[in-house]
């Protein structure tokens, strides 16, 4: 791996790898924070909504899903706001402050005494989520060098996917054994450790002195930015409609014990990890074709899950396919956003996580509505199918606009016509 710096000082390959690992640790903490609530959803419902849980566990689980939605909405609000306001900040300094905010918010989540305060704490904890991934992705892209943006983004996101293999199942088990508050405190400790790793291993990287809030916000004037955000916000909703309620699906539909939930989460995490690295590869090669293939696999996986969820093999195989295909889409959509946002790179890198967490919020909410309406725990899968089909339709529309514009200009379409160089800054040791 060649060092990728714009400054006079070159970094060794080993130093680059350690810096990337430190950035991925942040993804590990964020993934643990975001997804551990899913495995502990029944525990949260039982502890924070005792009266409702006693009368109707399904209704209590559906309302507890608001915890996931509150976090997701925090990402939606925080990602563009922080990215636009802090575009000129030195990137390492910004990353460190974001990690402090994560640690404080997660401790507050663990100590909040009521359901309403837990919702507020989860919302506030999520505010730095998108900005962290956005800035960390820009740093990783700078370190990896030209032509490897997808791989750089995938490396940062690998922490999130690996969290679903190791962190989420282990912390879910700890939460089941010792209480969900202990689980959140463990996540806070991960953020403290990540702060130390980033402070020690990530090189100083200046912000963009030419960046202004006005320039960053110009991203919102571009149709293709809105379409790409819609692809993530709607298309990904299919995954979260299912993933949010995977614990009751496993126990109530498949008939497994609650102790099987962490093992199922491990499998989902493995699928996400595999898909993430495949997505980085696909984004650097044929981004548009890769996105359509990945969405097709999500649709097939959801359909299979709907008809085979009562069977252990059907459950596991379909969840793996859904997780892998959705995770592969994440670096592809983020790369697409950086392509179509032109010079609004900081906000574009962060907006991907706003879109995906809009999907998280809407998927969890719509899935909860169908459960509360009495359609059962399979109903979120049907919601997922509808959202995935909408994501495919939006992708076809966005790529069709590219082709039309290309024909009007030069009669041919470059695979990455909208691409611009990533906004990199000098890296100094």
N, C-alpha and C positions, 0 to 999 in steps of 0.2 A: 504493500500500500504506500503510495507516494504522499508525502505531506502536501497539504493544500492550503497554502497561505498566500496572502497578498502582500505581506510585509517582508522585510529583509531576512527575518529569522525563520529558519525551517525547523519543523518539529520532526522528531524521529517517529518511525512507524509505531514503536511501542508506546510512546507518549500519546499519540493519537488514539490508539486502542484504549488506553486507560481513561482518557478524557471522554471517549464515547461511552465507556462502561459507566462512568460517573453520571453522565446524562441519562443513560438507560436506568440507573438506580432511581432517578426521579420518576420515570415512567412506572417502575415497579411499585413505588409508594403510591402513586396516583391510581394505578390499577387496583391495588389492594384497597385503597380508600373507597373507590367508586363501586367496586363489585362485591365487596364483602357483605354489604347490606343485603344483597340478593340471597345469598345462602342463609342469612340469619333473619330473613323476612318473617317467618313464623315466630321467632324469638322476640323480635321487635314488637310484633302485633300483640303477643301474649303479655309482654311487660308494660308497654306504653298504652295499650287499649284493652285493659282487662275486662271491662264490662261488655264491650262489643265482642271480644273474643269468646267470652263465656256463652253468649247467645248465638253467635254465628262466626265460626273461625274463618269461613270464606270471605265474609264481609270485612272482618278485621284484617285479613291478609291483603285484600284489595285496597283498603285505606292505608295500610302500612306501606304499600307501593308508592305512596306520595313521597316517602323519604328518598326514593330513587329519582322521582320527578323533580323534587326540590334541588337535589344536587345537579341534575342535568340543566335545570333552568339557570342555576348559578353559573355554569360554564357558558351558557348562551349569552348571558349578560356580561360576564367578566372578560371573555376572550377578546372581542373587538375593542372594548373600552380600554383595557390595560395595554393591549398591543398598540393602539393609536396614541395613547398618552405617553407611553414610554419608549417609542420607536428610536429616540435619540440616546437613550440610556446605554451605558456600557453593558453589553449582554450578560457578562458574568455577574455583575452587580445586581442586575434585574433578576436573574435566576436565583440568586441567594435570598433576595427579599421575598420572592414568591415561595420559596421553600419554608421560610419563617412563617408566612401566612398559612401555609398548609398545616404545619405542626400545631400552631395555635388553634386553628379552626377545628382540627381533629380532636384535640384535647377538650375543647368546648363541646363537641358532639358527644364525647364520652361522659361528660359531667352534667349535661342538660337534664333537668328533672322531669320535664313534661314532653308530650308528643309535639306540641307546638314549638317549643324551644329547640327540640332536636331538628325539626324541619328548618328552622331559622339557621341553626348552626351548620347544617349540611349545605344550605344555600351559600352561606358565607365562605365555607371551606372550599367550595367549588369555583369561586371567582377567579383564582389564579390558574386553574387547570389548563384552559386553552392557551393562555399566554405562555405558560411554561413549555408546553409541547411546541408551540409556534416558534419561540425564540430558540429552544434547544434544537429544533429541526434546522433552523438557519445556521446555527453554530456547527452542527454535524455536517450540513451540506458544504460549508466552507472548509471544514477539515478533510472531507472526502475528496473534494475537487470536482472539476467539470465532468459532466456525463455520469455522475454517480449520485445525483440528488435523491433518486428513489431509494437507493441503498442507505444513504445517510438518514433519511426520514424513517425507513424501516428499522434501522438500528436503534434509534430513539424509542420508537414504538414497541420494540422488542421487550423493553422492560415491562410495559403494560401487559403484553401477551404472556410473558413468563410469569407475571404475577398471578395469572389465571391458572397456571400449572402448579405453582408452589405456594405463593403467598395467600391467595384467596382460599383454597381448600384448607390449608393449615390454620389460617386465622379463623376461618369458619368453624373448624373443629374446636379451637380454643374458645370461641364465643359460645358454642353449644355446651361446652363443659364448664366454663367459668363465667359466662355472661357476656352479652354483646358489648357492654361498656369496656371490658378488658380487651376485646378485639380492637376497638377503636384506639385504645391506648398503645397497643402494639404497633398499629399503623403510624401513630404519631412518632414513635421511636424510630421507625424506618425513615421518616422525613428528617429527623435530627441527624441520623447517620448519613443521609444523602447530602445534607448541607455540608458536612465535614468533607465528603468525597469531592463535591463540586468545588469547594473552596481550595482544596489541595491539588486537584488533578486537571481541572479545566483551565486552559490558558486564558489570559485576559483578551477580550475581543471587544473593540469599540463598537458603539452603536453607529447608526448611519447619520452623520452630521447634516445631511441634506433632507432627512426625513422630517415631515411636518404632519400634524394631524390632518390638515386639509388634503395633503397628497395621499396619505393612507386611506382616508375616507373616499377618495375617488374610486376605490374598488367598487363601491356600491352604485356607481353610475354605469357599470358595465353589465350588460344583459347576461353574458356568459358566466360571470361571477354568481349572479343570482340563480341561474339554472344549475350550476355545479353545487351550490349550497342546497338547492332543493333536492338534487339527486341524493346527497348525503342525508338530509333531514327527513326525507320521506322513505327513500329506499332502505335505509338502515333501520327504520322503525320496525320492519319485519323481524329482525334479529332480536331487538330489545323487547318486543311484545312477547316473545317466547322466553328469552333468557331471564327476564324479571320474575317469571313465575315457574322457573324450572324446578324449584324445590317442591311445590305442591304437585306439579306434573309427575315428578319422580315418585312421590309418596302416594298420591291419590289415583293417578291413572295407571302408572306402571306397577304400583303395588309394592315398591321397595321400602325399606325402613329409612328413617331420617339419617342414619349413619351412612347410607349410600350416597347422599347428596354431595358431600365433599369429593367423593370418587368421581361422580359424574362431572363435577366442576373441573377436576383435573383433566378429564378427557376433553372437555370444551376448551380448556386452556392450552392443551397440546395442539388442538386444531387451530386455535388462534395464532399460536406461535409459528406453526408451519405456514399458515396462510400469510402471515405478515411478511416473512422473508420471501415467499413466492411473489407477493404483491410488489415488493421493492424491485425484484427482478423484472416483473412484467411492466411496471411503470417506466422503467428505463428503456424498454424495447418497443412494444406496440401498445401504448396506453389505452387507446379507445377500444381496440379489439379485446384487450384483456378485461376491461371493465364490463363489457357486455357478456363475456364468457363467465366471469365471476358472478354476476347477477343471475345468470341462468342457473348456475349451480345452487345458489341460495334458494331460488324458486323450487327447484327439484327437491332439495333437502327439506324444505317446509312442507311440501306436498306429501312426501314419504312419511315425515313425522306425524302428520295429521292422521294417517291411516294405520300407523304401526306403533304409536306411542305406548300402547298397552303391552307391547313385546319388548323385552330388554334389549335384544339385538337391534331391533328397529329403532328404538330410542337412541342408543349409543351411536349407531352409524349415522343416522340423520343429524343428530346434534353435532357430530364431528364435522360433517360436510358443511352444515350451515355456518359453524364457527370459523372454519378454515376459509370459506369463500368470502364471508363478510370481512374478516380480518385482512384478506388480500386486497379488498377494495379500499381500505383506509389509506395506505401510502399512495395508491393510485389517484384517489380523489384529492389528496393533499397536493400531489404533484400537479394535477390538473388545475387546481386553484392557483398555484403559484404561476402556472403558465398564463392563465387568462387574466390575472390581476396586474400584469405588467410591472410598473414600478411601485405598487403598493404591497411590497413583499411581506412586511412584518404582520400586517393585519390579515393578509391572505393565508399565511402559515397558521395563524391562530383561528381563523374562521372555520377551518375544517372541523375543529373540535366543538365549535358552536353548533355546526350543522349536525354532527353525530350525536351531540347531547340533546338537541331538539328531537332527534330520532329516539333517543333514550326516554325523554320525557313523554313524547306522544305515544310511543310503543307501550310503555308502562301504563300510561293513563287509559289508552283505548283498550288494552288487554284487561285492565282492572274493571272497566265499564262492562265489558261483556261477561266477566265472571260475576260481578255484582248483579247483573241483569238475569242471572240464573242459567246462562248458556254453558256453564261448566269450564273446566280447566283446559279443554281442547280449543275453546273459542279464541284465545289469543293467537293460536296458530293460523286460524282463518284470517284474522286481522293482519297477520304477518304476510300472508300470501297477497292480499290486496295491496299492501304498502310496497311490497317488492315489485309487483307488476307496474305500479306507478313509477317507481324508480327506473325501471327499464325504459318506460315510455319517455321519461324526461331525458335519459341518456341519449336515446335515439334522436330526440328533438335537438338537443345541444350539438351533437355531432353533425346533424343535418345542416344546422346553421353554419357551422365551419365550412362544410362543403360548398354551400351556396355562396358564402363570402369569397371563397377561394376561386370559384368559377368566375365571379364578377371581376376579380383582380387579375389573375394570370392564367385561369383555365385549368389549374391543377392544384391539388391539395397536399401540402407538406404535412406529414404526420404530426408535427408539433408547430403548426403555423403560429399559434399564439404564444409560443415559448419565448421567454426572455431570460437572460442570465440571472441566477439567484443573486440577490443583493447581499454580497459578502463584504466583510470588513476585515482589515488587517488583523492577523493573529500575532500576538506578542507573548513571549515567555516571561 
